[in-house]
Amino acid sequence: MDTKKKTGEQWRRELTPEQYRILREKGTERAFTGTYYDTKDQGVYRCAACGTPLFTSDEKYDSGSGWPSFYDAVDKGNITLHEDSSGGMSRVEISCATCGGHLGHVFEDGPRDKTGLRYCVNSASLSLDTGMDPAEAKK
Ligand SMILES: [Zn+2]
């Protein structure tokens, strides 16, 4: 089914309360509390709501921010960017292009020898698939 048409009630049944708060209500988990901020396992990070491959362990790096950080996405088409001026800050929000789930924000203080970008993502928005080869996701 078209995941963009799912109702809040449907998502509430499928997601944990923490995932719902972040993915559907644009919440943010506390720094250094998420499942993946310090994870170095190989694999592909999928959207926790719909399974779309979003990031891989190849582009993950330790930004020291307390959230999983990536300098690039699997495919730019899998992620939607939009201006977010909530809380008096001008930021660029990133969400899953497939289901519209909130992922986090992208900043321009990433590794300068790479893309210069830092995709700062909530662990609760991600599900690490260790059975999928990062190279496979990028085809
Ligand atoms: Zn999704």
Residues whose N, C-alpha, C, O or C-beta is under 5 A from the ligand:
A	BS01	ZN	C47 A49 C50 G51 T52 C96 T98 C99 G100 G101
